[in-house]
């Protein structure tokens, strides 16, 4: 029995790391979670049992722990989904004939993780030479200024493209279930998961080539760059116009507090190659994702497609544990920060400092926006804008900073620079920014 349980643990670890990595539920009886002698004492087992009951208990315990001193089970080799050679060649032909190719890279492309894998993916993407839109945790893959990296007007690009490569990305609500893609475009889907590979296929999109394989290994086999200079020039021109339009919005003064576009414009100018951004919020993080440019691969973490709020504090502690030299920013909305603001305390206690930037607009903004429009009520969406989140952080041992209504661009810059300085000294910092009501995210999906 003990051998079987060791095999079970080994298999669970193998399943968790193979194919599409993820959690595995392994249930173990409570009596095998304690040492042999402890279990024996707790159940009344004796070294020299007397009577039928004691003998039965001792026999059962001995059988339960039989083989515990045997040599450990060897770990199973991790199974990686390598691409089919014929499919790689077919994809190459599709790339060679395309005039307007676009690649959309999703979080799954960053698997199996680690600096070497991420750098290998970045090299393969650059070698391919086609325009790339990055989503989820693939943000930062190509740095901040790579000429192949685009982030504005993705929907327009997908509607014009004649070839769309879904590299670890899926046709869920983020791609309007496939409606965002030109109906006449060829589609190549690359994904480790069979379910995600063809998610919502047949509704508004269809894969001309579906490859159940690892994104990195698939792109590595694609050879030299695809030449499409006129298409790239068109996208660059549109990108620049959209960027200028978006950043012009930072000049707008908002009633009640700071313009979030201005806030992130300033923060982006202060980010370094060691900065890691952790998004944990709704509208606040959605705005950040449009403006901030992570400088390196694996320097953006977020709650995932469905906004699983509360991950910020734990993510920050994890990042500082494995990358102690990194400058970690947690981007919290005033609603989401309440889930893990208390993680400031262990960050101070364990000397794992991070900077918490809280966008305080006094509401669950992403939900309130649509709820008020559709139902005519903001019930359940309002928060107290005067809540001193920075002082709560100070109570846990952090440096407290506040950017209030009427703050200028220089005030914001000075405060964020002060936060960076305190962080470099080994202090956690909480920056509470009072925001004005913004329409920047109007029309975005609310979940």
Order of alpha helices (4+ residues) and beta strands (2+ residues): alpha-alpha-alpha-alpha-beta-alpha-beta-beta-alpha-beta-beta-alpha-beta-alpha-alpha-alpha-beta-alpha-beta-alpha-beta-alpha-alpha-beta-alpha-alpha-beta-alpha-beta
